[in-house]
Amino acid sequence: FHQSSALRHGCPMTRIAVIDFETTGMSPAYGDRLTEVAIAMTERGQVVDQFQSLMNPGRYIPAFITELTGISNAMVRQAPPVAQVMADAARFVAQAPLVAHNASFDRKFWQAELSALGLPNAQPFACTVLLSRRLYPEAPNHKLGTLAGHLRLVREGRAHRALSDVLVTAGLLGRIQADLLERHHLPDAGHAVLCQLQQCSRAALGAWLKRQAGAM
């Protein structure tokens, strides 16, 4: 992915934290816990810092989850507990807004675990699934691996491991921001704009892009 010159040279965007969790199941409402987190801190389309850790969920990881993620009960046995890792993750993110691929999944774990620690967890989330559906409707589907191939994003490591997935998502975010700036001529592709875009219906998208471009 070739970084946009507009992203490189001072487009007014604050840092955005891209996050990915691996878990024991689908929802904290069912007692599922985290097994791994990775966070890529981005600025102007570039990863400038990163955080990653396995964690001990304090519960059994089902065999089908191990098959999907490669994370086994043996791997997390000596890992730090969820509470310790998530306190560190919250300090790393600080006040940065968040982005995730299928953000509704990651957001519920972020909020549940930080709420249990009594920590603030109200950062807005933007979702690269929703954003890619708006900007790349021609993609075969909007799974992360499919989009990585469709957009020729760099992929290293195993899918469904947090650091590999979060770096691909960060690359996807950078591509989305570059396309908004260069292809659609928006003056800003910061987090607030991304949140507006993901709420825009497909039918209203063209008019919304024109209005944003006209704000230059």
N, C-alpha and C positions, 0 to 999 in steps of 0.2 A: 504494500500500500504506500503510495507516494503522498506524503503529507502536503496538504494545501498550503500555498504561499500565504493565503489570508489567515490560516491558523497559525503559521509560523510567525507572522509579522504583526502581532499586536491586535488581532480581533479581540474585542473586550469580552473575555469569558473567564470566569473564576474556575478554580479547580473542581473537578467532578470525581467522585469515588465510584469506581465500577466494582461490584461485589458479586460473588458466587458462593453458594453453600452446597455442600454435600450433606446428606441427612440419613437418618434411619428409616424414613418414610415420608409420607406426603404432607403431614400437617401437625403442628404442635398441639392442635386441639385433640389429637388422638394419642398424645404422649410422645410423639416423635421428637428426637433431639438432633443436634448437629454433630457431624463427624469431621468436617473440614470446612475451612473458610479461606478464601483468597480475595484480596482487595487490590486493585490497581488504581493508584491516584493519577489522574490525568490532568494535563494543563495544555491548552491549545492543541488538542489532538495527539499529544505525546504522553506516554507513561513516564512519570517522573519519580515514582516511588511505589513500592509494593509490600504487601503483608500477606503471609500464608502460614497456616498451622493446621495440623491434625488436632483433634480434641477427643477426649473420652466422653462419650454421651451418657455413660452410666446406665446403659441398657443394651440389650443384645441387638446386633446388626443382622437383619434377616439375610439368608443366603442369596435371595434374588437381588438385594441391594449390593452385596459384595460382588456378584456377577456383573452388575451394571457399572459400578464405580471402581472396582478393584480394591476397595477399602475393607479390610477384614477386622474381625474382633481382635485378633492378635496385634494388628497394626496400631490400634488405638488404646491398647491396654496400658501402655506406659505414657500415653499422651497426656498433656495437662487437661484438667477438667474444663467443660464448656464455660462455666462462669469466669474462670481466669482468662481464657482466650477471648471471650466476648468483651470483657472489660478492656483488654488490650486493643481489640478491634475498634471499640467505640472511641478510645483515645486516638487511634490512628486516623479514623474518619473525621473526628472533631465536628466542625460545623458544615463540612462539605455535603452538598446534595448527592443523592445516590442514583446509580443506573444499574439495571440488571436485565438479563435476558429472561423473559417471563417473570417480570418483577413481582407479580402478585404472590408467587411462591416464596421468593427470597424475603419480601417485605414482612410476611406474617411470621417467619422465623426470627428476623431481626427485631421486630417489635416485641415478640413474646419473650425472647431471651433477655433483652435489655430491660423490659418491664419487670421481669423477675429480679433483676439486679437493682431496680430503682433508678435506672439511668434514662436520660432523655432519649427518645427514639422517633421523633416526629419529622425527621428529614423527608422532603419530597422524593419520590422515586420516579424516574423515567424508565420506560420499558423498550428495549431494542426490538422486541417482537412487534409491538404496536407500531413503532416508528418505521421498521422495515416493511411492514404491510402497507403503510402509506406511501413510502418512497420507492419500493421495489416490488410492485404488485406482480411483475412478470416472473419472479422467483418461483421455482417449482413448489417450495413450501418455505416456511419461515423458521425452521429449526436452525440452530446455530451452525451445525456442520454443513447443512445445505447452503446457507448464506455465505459461509466461508468459501465454499467452492464457487458459488455463483459470482461473488464479488472478488474472487482471487485474493482473499485475505491470508496472511501467513498463519499457519497452524503448527504448533509444536506440542509434543506430549500427547497423552491419552485423553480422549473425550470423556466427560463425566468425572474428571479430576479438577478440583477447583481452580488451581493456578492456570492450567491449560485453557480451561473454559473462560476464565476472567480475562486473560490476555487476548483471546479471540474476540470477546465482547468489547474490550477496549478498542481493538482495531476496527470493529464494526461501528462503534460510536464515532471514532475519528472519521471514518468514511462518510457516515451520515452527516456529520458537521461540515465536512469539506463539500459535500454535494449541496447542502443548503446554502453555503456561502458562494460557491462558484457556479453551480449549475442553475440554481434557483435565485441567485443574486440577493439573498437575505443579508442585512447588515450585521446580524448577530445570530449565532447558533448556540447560545448558552443554554443552561438547564431550564430556565423559565420558558424559553421558546420551544424546547423539546417537549415540555409538559403540555403546552398549548397544541403542538402538532399532534401528539398522540391522542388528544381528545377530539380532534377534528375528524368529521366523517369523510369518507372517500369522496362523496358527492360534493362536499364543500371545499375540498383540498385545493383545487386550482385557484379559487377566489381568495382563500386564506394566504396562499403563497404570494399572490399578486399584491395583496394588502401589505404583507410583511416586507416584500421587496420595495414597495412604494414608500416605506418608512425611512428609506436612506436619506 
